[in-house]
Amino acid sequence: MRFSQIHSFYMVAKLGTYQAAAERLNASQPTISARILALEDRLQTKLFNRSGYRVALTPQGRAFLDYAERMLELQRAALHDLQCHEELSGTIRIGVVDPMISIWLADFLMTLERSHPRLGIELIVRASPLLQEDLLSQTIDAAFTLAPILHADATNIDFCDCPMALVAAPALALHGRRLGPGDLAGMNLLTSEKVTRPYESLRRLMKQHNVSAKLNPISALNSVILLTRKGLGIGHVPLAAVEDELARGDLVVLDITMALPELRFTMSYLDGPQKAQVETISAASMEFLKARAPAGNINLLF
């Protein structure tokens, strides 16, 4: 009995098809089928009922799944204990929300690449609800989102809170005075796309204060910052994402009477064969954030 066979069985059981398991394990479908057949031969029992596109566990398969999970966890723990000082290797699929890339993740990945040149990172940039679906379907190994993933199998780590601000180009002459809700009426507010938490929190805030501002949803934070610098509207952004622009005087923070909700970044992952790698990356990212976080712009939660 080989761990490759056990791992293949585990992924087929979790994903429901041989094809999905093959894609997840970067193997061919015939290879996965051969591993399962060899495992069934070794155990002298049938693990799956194969009827149609999807497969279902037999009673013996359900019983063996518990053993498989424990064996893979034991393998993970052994590798972690024996190789905890070795460099990371293989491929990790990480899902992230767009603001995190601009704030700190891009710099962290550059540091991680230098420290672990044998590690490959596949980066998927999507909104939090879509990343939750990706993680639960195991098409990614970890997710950096704006909300915890409420699932029994998910581990969630709150990383940091990032204060939000309304910023503008100095040429708009909106700074140097305190702005109330009425001062924002009719303004073009550049913010994140509609399915995101920043957009929803800003929409609710404007509704609460009866502000008839125009919310302009944009999919990429860098685009929001660029358009704001050009004077095409007021940007609704995390302060940590515009530190350079503020230092150069390209943007200014507007003094408003309304309190903008902060962004909370959370890392989520599932138990599984990649858990040790993901936890190592999580610990490394925490160390990076400790060095990165300037006072007031990133509030650490660990």
HELIX and SHEET records of a PDB file:
HELIX    1   1 PHE A    3  LEU A   15  1                                  13    
HELIX    2   2 TYR A   18  ARG A   24  1                                   7    
HELIX    3   3 GLN A   29  LEU A   43  1                                  15    
HELIX    4   4 PRO A   59  GLN A   83  1                                  25    
HELIX    5   5 ASP A   98  MET A  100  1                                   3    
HELIX    6   6 ILE A  101  LEU A  105  3                                   5    
HELIX    7   7 ALA A  106  SER A  115  1                                  10    
HELIX    8   8 SER A  128  LEU A  136  1                                   9    
HELIX    9   9 PRO A  170  LEU A  172  5                                   3    
HELIX   10  10 PRO A  181  LEU A  184  5                                   4    
HELIX   11  11 ARG A  197  GLN A  208  1                                  12    
HELIX   12  12 LEU A  221  ARG A  229  1                                   9    
HELIX   13  13 LEU A  239  VAL A  242  5                                   4    
HELIX   14  14 GLU A  243  ARG A  248  1                                   6    
HELIX   15  15 LYS A  275  ARG A  292  1                                  18    
SHEET    1   A 2 PHE A  48  ARG A  50  0                                        
SHEET    2   A 2 VAL A  55  LEU A  57 -1                                        
SHEET    1   B 6 LEU A 119  VAL A 125  0                                        
SHEET    2   B 6 GLY A  90  VAL A  96  1                                        
SHEET    3   B 6 ALA A 142  THR A 145  1                                        
SHEET    4   B 6 LEU A 263  LEU A 270 -1                                        
SHEET    5   B 6 ALA A 154  CYS A 162 -1                                        
SHEET    6   B 6 ASN A 299  LEU A 300 -1                                        
SHEET    1   C 5 LYS A 214  ILE A 218  0                                        
SHEET    2   C 5 ASN A 188  SER A 192  1                                        
SHEET    3   C 5 ILE A 234  PRO A 238  1                                        
SHEET    4   C 5 MET A 164  ALA A 168 -1                                        
SHEET    5   C 5 VAL A 252  VAL A 253 -1                                        
SHEET    1   D 2 ARG A 178  LEU A 179  0                                        
SHEET    2   D 2 ASP A 255  ILE A 256  1                                        
END                                                                             
